[in-house]
């Protein structure tokens, strides 16, 4: 439940920001659809970034704060997270995103209906970038016909985020305090959204798949088949990209406590010998201190006499 709640906290404000941005339009008759507000990529990036920070703050102490199937898999690969828990975590994460999409549809249902009707009248479908369905999940721009470029972009955006997350989880990293981790990870997402959201990115299997299911429920199965099945990129690329990023960090960047200690002097009899040695030193120090105290007290008595 903590994983599902955390993903909800992360996705809900983000897609709400996308919603206000998408609905700030007018129909063919010049009537305003939904809410007349200013929106943009900056607004969306901030909403997702703070959503991630709030998700970690509220739920990470219970579940560890994965909120991303790729992170759960990487923690199992590199950090000993139990593989038997991986399916439960992934299901919970997808469910949290699904619920965020469903609740948003309830909040903005009249406005989204108006946008959907306008899309059908002008384009014939709501499943395109800028359509009502794009409030929930990512669709590529009209000019993005080469999926190779989209794959390349998605891979390295997700890898960038993955390296930052792994750096935040490194206990030997002196530049990230535990209290700053939620905002550091949130800012990493914000940075990538500001740079690449206008060019189609997903960044998270659960965030995309959960809300894409909602899009399919309300706008049809084209949510998965649009643009020759683009959805496989937005759903799946996050996993190999994050494995690549965390492997890169583990093999080339990690300076763990174990590695810091390598090459340092060790007692010939190991830890137990070191403990016995320190015990003897402490005992000797106590004996010496006791002798000095008794000598000082005796001299003090002699001087007073």
Backbone as numpy.savetxt, mean C-alpha at the origin, in Angstrom:
# Nx Ny Nz CAx CAy CAz Cx Cy Cz
-11.12 -9.31 8.71 -11.95 -8.11 8.71 -11.08 -6.85 8.71
-9.94 -6.91 9.37 -9.04 -5.75 9.38 -8.51 -5.47 7.98
-8.15 -6.52 7.24 -7.67 -6.33 5.87 -8.78 -5.76 4.99
-9.98 -6.29 5.12 -11.10 -5.78 4.33 -11.41 -4.33 4.68
-11.39 -4.03 5.97 -11.67 -2.66 6.41 -10.60 -1.70 5.93
-9.33 -2.13 6.01 -8.25 -1.28 5.56 -8.34 -0.96 4.08
-8.63 -1.97 3.26 -8.77 -1.72 1.82 -9.96 -0.80 1.56
-11.04 -0.99 2.32 -12.19 -0.08 2.19 -11.76 1.35 2.48
-11.01 1.55 3.57 -10.56 2.89 3.94 -9.66 3.50 2.86
-8.93 2.66 2.17 -8.00 3.13 1.13 -8.74 3.43 -0.17
-9.65 2.53 -0.58 -10.31 2.66 -1.87 -11.45 3.67 -1.83
-12.21 3.68 -0.75 -13.43 4.50 -0.68 -13.16 5.99 -0.94
-12.21 6.64 -0.24 -11.97 8.06 -0.53 -11.37 8.28 -1.92
-10.59 7.30 -2.40 -9.98 7.46 -3.72 -11.00 7.46 -4.84
-11.89 6.46 -4.85 -12.88 6.41 -5.92 -13.93 7.50 -5.74
-14.12 7.97 -4.51 -15.03 9.10 -4.29 -14.47 10.36 -4.96
-13.15 10.53 -4.87 -12.52 11.67 -5.53 -12.63 11.54 -7.05
-12.45 10.32 -7.56 -12.64 10.09 -8.99 -14.08 10.40 -9.39
-15.02 10.04 -8.52 -16.44 10.24 -8.79 -16.76 11.73 -8.94
-16.31 12.54 -8.00 -16.59 13.97 -8.09 -15.94 14.59 -9.31
-14.77 14.07 -9.68 -14.07 14.56 -10.87 -14.83 14.18 -12.13
-15.30 12.94 -12.20 -16.00 12.46 -13.39 -17.38 13.08 -13.54
-18.05 13.32 -12.43 -19.42 13.83 -12.48 -19.49 15.34 -12.69
-18.39 16.01 -12.64 -18.38 17.47 -12.84 -18.48 17.77 -14.33
-19.56 17.31 -14.96 -19.78 17.49 -16.40 -21.23 17.92 -16.63
-21.55 18.18 -17.86 -22.92 18.54 -18.23 -23.39 17.65 -19.36
-24.68 17.52 -19.49 -25.21 16.71 -20.58 -25.36 17.56 -21.84
-25.95 16.96 -22.89 -26.06 17.65 -24.17 -26.92 18.91 -24.08
-27.84 18.93 -23.13 -28.73 20.08 -22.97 -28.13 21.17 -22.09
-26.91 20.93 -21.60 -26.26 21.91 -20.76 -26.60 21.80 -19.30
-27.32 20.74 -18.91 -27.67 20.53 -17.51 -26.51 19.86 -16.77
-26.29 20.34 -15.55 -25.21 19.77 -14.76 -25.55 18.35 -14.33
-24.55 17.48 -14.43 -24.70 16.11 -13.95 -24.00 15.99 -12.61
-24.74 15.55 -11.60 -24.13 15.32 -10.29 -23.74 16.62 -9.62
-22.49 16.70 -9.19 -22.04 17.82 -8.39 -21.15 18.73 -9.23
-21.33 20.01 -9.04 -20.52 20.97 -9.78 -19.35 21.38 -8.89
-18.26 20.65 -8.97 -17.09 20.92 -8.14 -15.85 20.87 -9.01
-14.82 21.47 -8.51 -13.54 21.38 -9.21 -12.86 20.08 -8.82
-12.34 19.35 -9.77 -11.65 18.10 -9.47 -10.48 17.92 -10.42
-9.55 17.07 -10.04 -8.40 16.83 -10.89 -7.55 15.71 -10.34
-6.44 15.45 -11.01 -5.52 14.39 -10.62 -4.95 14.66 -9.23
-4.69 15.92 -8.91 -4.15 16.26 -7.58 -5.13 15.83 -6.50
-6.39 16.14 -6.68 -7.42 15.76 -5.71 -7.47 14.24 -5.55
-7.41 13.52 -6.66 -7.47 12.05 -6.61 -6.24 11.48 -5.92
-5.07 12.01 -6.25 -3.84 11.52 -5.64 -3.82 11.72 -4.14
-4.26 12.89 -3.69 -4.30 13.16 -2.25 -5.29 12.25 -1.56
-6.45 12.02 -2.18 -7.47 11.17 -1.56 -6.97 9.74 -1.39
-6.33 9.19 -2.42 -5.79 7.84 -2.31 -4.65 7.78 -1.30
-3.77 8.78 -1.33 -2.63 8.78 -0.42 -3.04 8.83 1.04
-3.94 9.73 1.38 -4.41 9.80 2.75 -5.28 8.60 3.11
-6.01 8.08 2.14 -6.78 6.87 2.40 -5.89 5.72 2.81
-4.75 5.56 2.14 -3.80 4.51 2.50 -3.24 4.76 3.89
-2.89 6.00 4.18 -2.36 6.32 5.51 -3.38 6.00 6.60
-4.62 6.37 6.39 -5.66 6.10 7.39 -5.92 4.60 7.51
-5.82 3.88 6.40 -6.01 2.42 6.45 -4.95 1.77 7.32
-3.69 2.19 7.15 -2.59 1.63 7.95 -2.77 2.00 9.42
-3.13 3.24 9.69 -3.28 3.70 11.07 -4.39 2.93 11.78
-5.49 2.68 11.11 -6.64 2.08 11.78 -6.57 0.56 11.85
-5.95 -0.09 10.87 -6.08 -1.55 10.76 -4.77 -2.33 10.79
-3.65 -1.68 10.55 -2.39 -2.42 10.45 -1.99 -3.09 11.76
-2.38 -2.51 12.88 -2.02 -3.11 14.17 -2.74 -4.44 14.39
-3.81 -4.69 13.64 -4.55 -5.94 13.78 -4.08 -7.00 12.79
-3.93 -6.61 11.52 -3.65 -7.60 10.47 -2.26 -7.49 9.87
-1.52 -6.44 10.21 -0.24 -6.20 9.58 -0.30 -5.18 8.48
-1.50 -4.87 8.01 -1.67 -3.79 7.03 -1.12 -4.10 5.66
-1.46 -5.26 5.10 -0.99 -5.58 3.74 -1.78 -4.77 2.71
-3.10 -4.93 2.69 -4.03 -4.18 1.85 -3.74 -4.33 0.36
-2.98 -5.32 -0.01 -2.59 -5.52 -1.40 -2.17 -6.98 -1.56
-2.82 -7.76 -2.41 -2.44 -9.16 -2.58 -0.97 -9.36 -2.92
-0.41 -8.44 -3.70 1.00 -8.58 -4.07 1.91 -8.44 -2.85
1.57 -7.55 -1.93 2.36 -7.39 -0.71 2.23 -8.64 0.16
1.03 -9.20 0.25 0.83 -10.43 1.02 1.69 -11.55 0.45
1.70 -11.71 -0.86 2.51 -12.76 -1.50 3.99 -12.51 -1.25
4.44 -11.27 -1.36 5.86 -10.95 -1.15 6.27 -11.17 0.30
5.39 -10.88 1.24 5.71 -11.15 2.65 5.83 -12.66 2.89
5.05 -13.44 2.17 5.18 -14.90 2.28 6.49 -15.38 1.65
6.91 -14.76 0.56 8.14 -15.17 -0.13 9.37 -14.79 0.68
9.42 -13.55 1.18 10.65 -13.02 1.76 10.66 -12.96 3.28
9.50 -12.82 3.91 9.47 -12.52 5.34 8.83 -13.60 6.20
8.51 -14.74 5.63 8.00 -15.84 6.43 6.53 -15.77 6.79
5.75 -14.92 6.10 4.31 -14.88 6.35 3.71 -16.24 5.97
2.84 -16.81 6.78 2.34 -18.16 6.50 1.55 -18.23 5.19
1.94 -19.17 4.33 1.26 -19.31 3.05 -0.20 -19.69 3.22
-0.52 -20.40 4.29 -1.91 -20.82 4.49 -2.84 -19.63 4.72
-2.29 -18.49 5.13 -3.11 -17.30 5.34 -3.25 -16.45 4.08
-2.44 -16.70 3.08 -2.45 -15.85 1.88 -3.82 -15.82 1.21
-4.48 -16.96 0.95 -5.79 -16.90 0.29 -6.82 -16.10 1.09
-6.81 -16.25 2.42 -7.77 -15.52 3.24 -7.53 -14.01 3.15
-6.26 -13.63 3.19 -5.93 -12.21 3.09 -6.36 -11.64 1.75
-6.05 -12.36 0.65 -6.38 -11.86 -0.68 -7.89 -11.73 -0.86
-8.63 -12.73 -0.41 -10.09 -12.65 -0.50 -10.61 -11.44 0.28
-10.09 -11.24 1.48 -10.53 -10.12 2.31 -10.23 -8.78 1.65
-9.07 -8.67 1.02 -8.68 -7.42 0.36 -9.60 -7.12 -0.82
-9.89 -8.13 -1.63 -10.80 -7.94 -2.77 -12.20 -7.59 -2.27
-12.63 -8.25 -1.20 -13.95 -7.97 -0.64 -14.05 -6.54 -0.14
-12.98 -6.04 0.50 -12.99 -4.66 0.99 -13.15 -3.66 -0.14
-12.45 -3.90 -1.27 -12.58 -3.00 -2.43 -13.98 -3.12 -3.04
-14.50 -4.33 -3.08 -15.86 -4.54 -3.60 -16.88 -3.75 -2.78
-16.76 -3.81 -1.46 -17.69 -3.09 -0.60 -17.54 -1.57 -0.76
-16.31 -1.11 -0.96 -16.10 0.33 -1.19 -16.83 0.77 -2.45
-16.75 -0.05 -3.51 -17.45 0.28 -4.74 -18.97 0.26 -4.57
-19.47 -0.72 -3.84 -20.92 -0.82 -3.63 -21.43 0.36 -2.81
-20.73 0.71 -1.76 -21.16 1.84 -0.92 -21.11 3.14 -1.71
-20.07 3.32 -2.53 -19.99 4.54 -3.33 -21.17 4.62 -4.31
-21.53 3.50 -4.93 -22.68 3.51 -5.84 -23.95 3.92 -5.10
-24.07 3.49 -3.85 -25.22 3.91 -3.05 -25.20 5.39 -2.74
-24.02 5.92 -2.45 -23.90 7.34 -2.09 -24.22 8.24 -3.28
-23.77 7.87 -4.47 -23.89 8.73 -5.65 -24.85 8.16 -6.70
-25.76 7.29 -6.29 -26.59 6.59 -7.27 -27.36 7.52 -8.21
-28.06 8.55 -7.75 -28.80 9.43 -8.69 -27.86 10.11 -9.70
-26.73 10.59 -9.20 -25.79 11.29 -10.09 -25.15 10.33 -11.09
-24.77 9.13 -10.62 -24.16 8.15 -11.52 -25.18 7.67 -12.55
-26.43 7.52 -12.16 -27.48 7.16 -13.12 -27.60 8.21 -14.22
-27.56 9.47 -13.83 -27.64 10.55 -14.82 -26.44 10.51 -15.77
-25.26 10.27 -15.22 -24.06 10.16 -16.05 -24.15 8.94 -16.97
-24.64 7.84 -16.45 -24.80 6.62 -17.25 -25.76 6.86 -18.41
-26.88 7.51 -18.16 -27.84 7.81 -19.21 -27.22 8.71 -20.28
-26.44 9.69 -19.85 -25.77 10.58 -20.80 -24.75 9.81 -21.63
-24.01 8.89 -21.01 -23.04 8.08 -21.74 -23.73 7.23 -22.81
-24.84 6.61 -22.45 -25.56 5.76 -23.41 -26.09 6.59 -24.57
-26.51 7.82 -24.28 -27.07 8.67 -25.33 -26.01 9.19 -26.28
-24.83 9.45 -25.78 -23.78 10.08 -26.60 -22.75 9.10 -27.14
-22.39 8.09 -26.34 -21.32 7.15 -26.73 -21.86 5.75 -26.99
-22.93 5.41 -26.31 -23.49 4.08 -26.45 -23.08 3.12 -25.37
-22.18 3.52 -24.50 -21.72 2.69 -23.40 -21.12 3.59 -22.32
-21.10 3.08 -21.09 -20.45 3.80 -19.98 -19.08 3.23 -19.67
-18.69 2.19 -20.41 -17.42 1.52 -20.14 -16.34 2.11 -21.04
-15.75 3.19 -20.59 -14.62 3.82 -21.27 -14.02 4.82 -20.29
-12.83 5.28 -20.56 -12.18 6.23 -19.66 -12.91 7.57 -19.74
-13.50 7.96 -18.63 -14.35 9.14 -18.59 -15.81 8.80 -18.48
-16.15 7.53 -18.69 -17.52 7.09 -18.54 -17.86 6.79 -17.09
-19.11 6.48 -16.85 -19.55 6.23 -15.47 -18.81 5.04 -14.86
-18.50 4.03 -15.67 -17.83 2.85 -15.13 -16.40 3.16 -14.69
-15.78 4.18 -15.29 -14.39 4.50 -14.94 -14.28 5.15 -13.56
-15.42 5.47 -12.95 -15.40 5.92 -11.56 -14.88 4.80 -10.67
-15.19 3.57 -11.03 -14.88 2.43 -10.18 -13.53 1.80 -10.49
-13.15 1.71 -11.75 -11.91 1.01 -12.12 -11.29 1.67 -13.34
-10.08 1.28 -13.64 -9.29 1.95 -14.68 -9.61 1.40 -16.06
-9.72 2.31 -17.02 -9.78 1.97 -18.44 -8.77 2.84 -19.17
-8.09 2.30 -20.18 -7.08 3.11 -20.88 -7.71 4.22 -21.71
-6.90 5.22 -22.03 -7.36 6.31 -22.87 -7.64 5.80 -24.28
-8.39 6.59 -25.02 -8.77 6.18 -26.37 -7.56 5.95 -27.26
-6.50 6.73 -27.06 -5.32 6.59 -27.91 -4.35 5.50 -27.47
-4.60 4.86 -26.34 -3.70 3.82 -25.83 -4.10 2.46 -26.40
-3.72 2.23 -27.64 -4.09 0.99 -28.32 -3.03 -0.09 -28.21
-1.83 0.29 -27.78 -0.73 -0.67 -27.62 -0.62 -1.06 -26.16
-1.01 -2.29 -25.85 -1.00 -2.72 -24.46 0.41 -2.92 -23.92
1.39 -3.03 -24.77 2.77 -3.15 -24.32 3.22 -1.93 -23.54
2.85 -0.74 -24.03 3.20 0.48 -23.32 2.50 0.56 -21.96
1.24 0.15 -21.94 0.48 0.18 -20.69 1.08 -0.81 -19.69
1.46 -1.99 -20.17 2.10 -2.98 -19.31 3.40 -2.42 -18.73
4.23 -1.83 -19.58 5.51 -1.27 -19.15 5.30 -0.22 -18.06
4.34 0.67 -18.29 4.07 1.72 -17.32 3.56 1.15 -16.00
2.58 0.24 -16.07 2.02 -0.35 -14.86 3.09 -1.09 -14.08
3.95 -1.81 -14.77 4.97 -2.60 -14.09 5.90 -1.72 -13.27
6.40 -0.65 -13.85 7.40 0.15 -13.15 6.77 1.11 -12.15
5.54 1.52 -12.35 4.83 2.29 -11.31 4.65 1.42 -10.07
4.20 0.18 -10.27 3.99 -0.72 -9.14 5.31 -1.11 -8.48
6.36 -1.25 -9.28 7.67 -1.58 -8.72 8.20 -0.42 -7.87
7.99 0.79 -8.32 8.40 1.97 -7.56 7.75 1.96 -6.17
6.45 1.74 -6.15 5.72 1.71 -4.89 6.21 0.55 -4.03
6.46 -0.60 -4.65 6.92 -1.78 -3.92 8.24 -1.55 -3.20
9.19 -0.88 -3.86 10.48 -0.60 -3.23 10.30 0.32 -2.03
9.46 1.32 -2.16 9.22 2.24 -1.04 8.60 1.50 0.14
7.62 0.63 -0.14 6.99 -0.14 0.93 8.01 -1.01 1.63
8.86 -1.68 0.87 9.86 -2.58 1.47 10.89 -1.80 2.27
11.23 -0.60 1.81 12.16 0.24 2.58 11.53 0.64 3.92
10.22 0.89 3.91 9.53 1.25 5.15 9.47 0.08 6.12
9.48 -1.14 5.60 9.39 -2.33 6.45 10.75 -2.83 6.91
11.82 -2.22 6.43 13.18 -2.63 6.81 13.51 -2.10 8.20
13.68 -2.97 9.19 13.93 -2.49 10.56 15.27 -1.78 10.71
16.18 -1.97 9.76 17.48 -1.32 9.86 17.53 0.01 9.10
16.40 0.44 8.55 16.36 1.71 7.83 16.20 2.85 8.84
17.22 3.68 9.02 17.14 4.72 10.06 16.34 5.95 9.64
15.88 5.99 8.39 15.24 7.20 7.88 13.72 7.14 7.93
13.16 6.02 8.36 11.70 5.89 8.42 11.32 5.43 9.82
10.73 6.32 10.60 10.21 5.95 11.92 8.87 5.26 11.74
8.50 4.35 12.66 7.22 3.65 12.52 6.03 4.60 12.38
6.06 5.72 13.08 4.93 6.65 13.01 4.83 7.36 11.66
5.91 7.36 10.88 5.87 8.04 9.58 5.55 7.08 8.44
5.55 5.78 8.71 5.34 4.79 7.65 4.01 4.98 6.92
2.87 5.18 7.62 1.61 5.34 6.87 1.66 6.46 5.85
2.26 7.58 6.23 2.28 8.72 5.32 3.34 8.55 4.24
4.44 7.90 4.55 5.46 7.65 3.54 4.91 6.78 2.42
4.24 5.69 2.78 3.64 4.82 1.78 2.53 5.55 1.03
1.72 6.30 1.75 0.66 7.07 1.10 1.20 8.07 0.11
2.30 8.75 0.46 2.89 9.73 -0.45 3.48 9.05 -1.69
3.99 7.82 -1.52 4.51 7.09 -2.68 3.39 6.83 -3.70
2.23 6.42 -3.19 1.08 6.24 -4.07 0.67 7.56 -4.71
0.63 8.62 -3.90 0.23 9.92 -4.42 1.17 10.36 -5.54
2.47 10.17 -5.34 3.45 10.58 -6.34 3.21 9.87 -7.67
2.92 8.57 -7.62 2.69 7.83 -8.85 1.35 8.21 -9.50
0.34 8.51 -8.69 -0.94 8.94 -9.25 -0.79 10.29 -9.94
-0.06 11.19 -9.31 0.14 12.51 -9.91 0.89 12.39 -11.23
1.81 11.44 -11.32 2.62 11.31 -12.51 1.99 10.49 -13.63
1.16 9.50 -13.26 0.75 8.53 -14.28 -0.75 8.23 -14.34
-1.55 8.75 -13.41 -2.98 8.41 -13.42 -3.66 8.86 -14.70
-3.23 9.98 -15.27 -3.82 10.45 -16.52 -3.49 9.53 -17.69
-2.58 8.60 -17.45 -2.14 7.69 -18.52 -2.45 6.24 -18.17
-3.39 6.03 -17.26 -3.94 4.70 -16.92 -3.02 3.85 -16.06
-3.27 3.83 -14.74 -2.60 2.91 -13.83 -3.62 2.33 -12.86
-3.28 1.17 -12.30 -4.14 0.49 -11.34 -3.49 0.42 -9.96
-2.28 -0.13 -9.87 -1.40 -0.23 -8.70 -1.76 -1.31 -7.70
-2.94 -1.92 -7.78 -3.33 -2.87 -6.73 -4.37 -3.83 -7.27
-4.06 -5.13 -7.22 -4.98 -6.16 -7.70 -6.33 -6.06 -7.02
-6.35 -5.97 -5.69 -7.60 -5.95 -4.94 -8.40 -4.70 -5.25
-7.73 -3.55 -5.28 -8.43 -2.29 -5.56 -9.11 -2.35 -6.91
-8.43 -2.93 -7.91 -8.99 -2.95 -9.26 -10.04 -4.05 -9.42
-9.73 -5.26 -8.99 -10.65 -6.37 -9.20 -11.94 -6.19 -8.41
-11.84 -5.76 -7.16 -13.03 -5.59 -6.34 -14.00 -4.58 -6.94
-13.47 -3.43 -7.36 -14.34 -2.41 -7.93 -14.74 -2.74 -9.37
-13.92 -3.51 -10.08 -14.27 -3.90 -11.46 -15.46 -4.86 -11.45
-15.53 -5.69 -10.42 -16.71 -6.56 -10.28 -17.96 -5.71 -10.10
-17.86 -4.64 -9.29 -19.00 -3.74 -9.12 -19.36 -3.08 -10.46
-18.35 -2.67 -11.22 -18.60 -2.06 -12.53 -19.30 -3.04 -13.46
-18.92 -4.31 -13.39 -19.56 -5.32 -14.24 -21.01 -5.53 -13.83
-21.29 -5.45 -12.53 -22.66 -5.62 -12.05 -23.56 -4.51 -12.58
-23.10 -3.27 -12.57 -23.94 -2.14 -12.92 -23.84 -1.73 -14.39
-22.70 -2.01 -15.03 -22.49 -1.51 -16.39 -22.20 -2.61 -17.41
-22.19 -3.87 -16.98 -22.04 -4.97 -17.91 -20.64 -5.58 -17.92
-20.57 -6.78 -18.49 -19.32 -7.53 -18.52 -18.23 -6.90 -19.35
-18.57 -5.85 -20.11 -17.55 -5.15 -20.89 -16.48 -4.53 -19.98
-16.80 -4.40 -18.69 -15.81 -3.88 -17.75 -14.56 -4.76 -17.73
-14.71 -6.05 -18.04 -13.56 -6.95 -18.09 -13.01 -7.15 -19.50
-13.84 -6.97 -20.52 -13.41 -7.25 -21.89 -12.99 -6.01 -22.67
-13.16 -4.83 -22.08 -12.86 -3.58 -22.78 -11.42 -3.56 -23.29
-11.25 -3.04 -24.49 -9.92 -2.85 -25.10 -9.12 -4.15 -25.13
-9.74 -5.16 -25.72 -9.07 -6.46 -25.89 -8.60 -7.06 -24.56
-9.44 -6.88 -23.53 -9.12 -7.49 -22.24 -8.03 -6.78 -21.47
-8.01 -5.44 -21.56 -7.02 -4.66 -20.81 -7.00 -5.03 -19.33
-8.12 -5.50 -18.81 -8.24 -5.72 -17.36 -7.18 -6.68 -16.82
-6.65 -7.57 -17.66 -5.62 -8.49 -17.15 -4.38 -7.71 -16.72
-4.11 -6.58 -17.39 -2.95 -5.76 -17.01 -3.23 -5.07 -15.67
-4.38 -4.46 -15.55 -4.69 -3.72 -14.33 -4.85 -4.63 -13.12
-5.24 -5.89 -13.35 -5.45 -6.81 -12.23 -4.19 -7.57 -11.87
-3.45 -8.08 -12.84 -2.40 -9.06 -12.57 -0.98 -8.50 -12.55
-0.69 -7.44 -13.28 0.70 -6.98 -13.41 1.28 -6.55 -12.07
0.43 -6.09 -11.18 0.88 -5.65 -9.87 1.67 -6.74 -9.13
1.30 -8.00 -9.33 1.95 -9.09 -8.58 3.39 -9.30 -9.02
3.68 -9.58 -10.31 5.09 -9.75 -10.70 5.91 -8.48 -10.51
5.30 -7.31 -10.68 6.04 -6.07 -10.49 6.48 -5.91 -9.05
5.62 -6.24 -8.10 5.96 -6.11 -6.69 6.96 -7.19 -6.26
6.85 -8.38 -6.82 7.84 -9.42 -6.53 9.21 -8.97 -7.04
9.25 -8.38 -8.23 10.50 -7.84 -8.77 11.07 -6.76 -7.85
10.21 -5.84 -7.41 10.66 -4.71 -6.58 11.19 -5.19 -5.24
10.47 -6.08 -4.59 10.90 -6.56 -3.28 12.14 -7.44 -3.39
12.24 -8.22 -4.48 13.45 -8.99 -4.71 14.65 -8.09 -4.94
14.44 -7.02 -5.69 15.50 -6.04 -5.92 15.99 -5.45 -4.60
15.04 -5.13 -3.72 15.42 -4.56 -2.42 16.13 -5.60 -1.55
15.59 -6.81 -1.52 16.18 -7.86 -0.68 17.60 -8.19 -1.12
17.85 -8.23 -2.41 19.15 -8.68 -2.92 20.18 -7.56 -3.03
19.72 -6.32 -3.21 20.67 -5.25 -3.48 20.66 -4.10 -2.47
19.54 -3.86 -1.81 19.43 -2.67 -0.97 19.35 -2.95 0.52
18.86 -4.12 0.89 18.65 -4.39 2.32 19.97 -4.40 3.08
19.97 -3.71 4.22 21.12 -3.70 5.12 20.59 -4.10 6.49
20.23 -5.36 6.61 19.52 -5.82 7.79 20.43 -5.85 9.00
19.82 -6.04 10.15 20.59 -6.10 11.40 21.58 -7.26 11.37
21.19 -8.35 10.71 22.09 -9.50 10.62 23.32 -9.16 9.79
23.11 -8.44 8.67 24.23 -8.09 7.83 25.11 -7.02 8.47
24.48 -6.13 9.23 25.27 -5.11 9.92 26.24 -5.78 10.90
25.78 -6.85 11.55 26.60 -7.52 12.55 27.64 -8.45 11.95
27.52 -8.79 10.68 28.46 -9.75 10.10 29.87 -9.17 10.09
30.85 -10.01 10.45 32.24 -9.58 10.49 32.67 -9.02 11.82
31.75 -8.82 12.73 32.12 -8.32 14.05 32.69 -9.46 14.90
33.49 -9.08 15.90 34.08 -10.08 16.77 33.04 -10.87 17.54
33.28 -12.17 17.69 32.38 -13.03 18.43 33.17 -13.85 19.45
32.54 -14.17 20.56 33.18 -14.99 21.58 33.39 -16.40 21.05
34.50 -17.01 21.38 34.83 -18.33 20.83 33.83 -19.39 21.24
33.13 -19.20 22.35 32.14 -20.17 22.80 30.71 -19.71 22.51
30.55 -18.76 21.58 29.22 -18.32 21.18 28.55 -17.43 22.21
27.23 -17.34 22.08 26.46 -16.46 22.94 26.55 -16.88 24.41
26.52 -18.19 24.67 26.59 -18.65 26.05 27.92 -18.29 26.68
29.00 -18.45 25.92 30.31 -18.07 26.44 30.40 -16.59 26.71
29.75 -15.79 25.82 29.76 -14.36 26.01 29.00 -13.98 27.28
27.87 -14.64 27.52 27.09 -14.37 28.73 27.89 -14.70 29.98
28.58 -15.89 29.96 29.39 -16.27 31.12 30.53 -15.28 31.32
31.12 -14.83 30.22 32.22 -13.86 30.31 31.72 -12.55 30.92
30.58 -12.07 30.45 30.04 -10.83 30.98 29.65 -10.97 32.44
29.16 -12.17 32.80 28.80 -12.41 34.20 30.02 -12.34 35.09
31.09 -12.97 34.61 32.34 -12.94 35.39 32.87 -11.52 35.50
32.79 -10.76 34.41 33.27 -9.38 34.44 32.44 -8.56 35.42
31.11 -8.77 35.39 30.25 -8.04 36.31 30.54 -8.40 37.76
30.77 -9.70 37.99 31.08 -10.14 39.35 32.39 -9.53 39.82
33.39 -9.51 38.91 34.68 -8.92 39.26 34.54 -7.43 39.55
33.72 -6.78 38.74 33.51 -5.35 38.95 32.84 -5.09 40.29
31.86 -5.93 40.61 31.18 -5.77 41.89 32.12 -6.01 43.06
33.00 -7.02 42.93 33.98 -7.31 43.98 34.93 -6.13 44.15
35.41 -5.61 43.00 36.33 -4.48 43.05 35.65 -3.26 43.64
34.40 -3.04 43.28 33.68 -1.89 43.80 33.45 -2.04 45.30
33.16 -3.27 45.71 32.97 -3.51 47.14 34.25 -3.27 47.93
35.39 -3.70 47.37 36.67 -3.48 48.03 36.96 -1.98 48.15
36.69 -1.25 47.04 36.95 0.20 47.05 36.04 0.91 48.05
34.79 0.47 48.13 33.88 1.09 49.08 34.32 0.86 50.52
34.74 -0.39 50.78 35.16 -0.70 52.15 36.42 0.07 52.51
37.35 0.20 51.55 38.58 0.95 51.79 38.27 2.42 52.04
37.36 2.97 51.23 37.00 4.37 51.40 36.34 4.60 52.76
35.48 3.71 53.15 34.78 3.86 54.45 35.76 3.75 55.60
36.76 2.83 55.46 37.73 2.68 56.54 38.57 3.95 56.69
38.99 4.50 55.50 39.78 5.73 55.56 38.96 6.87 56.14
37.67 6.88 55.81 36.82 7.93 56.34 36.70 7.82 57.86
36.59 6.58 58.35 36.53 6.37 59.81 37.83 6.79 60.47
38.98 6.42 59.82 40.29 6.80 60.39 40.44 8.30 60.45
40.01 9.00 59.40 40.18 10.45 59.38 39.29 11.10 60.45
38.10 10.53 60.65 37.22 11.12 61.67 37.77 10.89 63.06
38.44 9.77 63.26 39.06 9.51 64.56 40.18 10.52 64.78
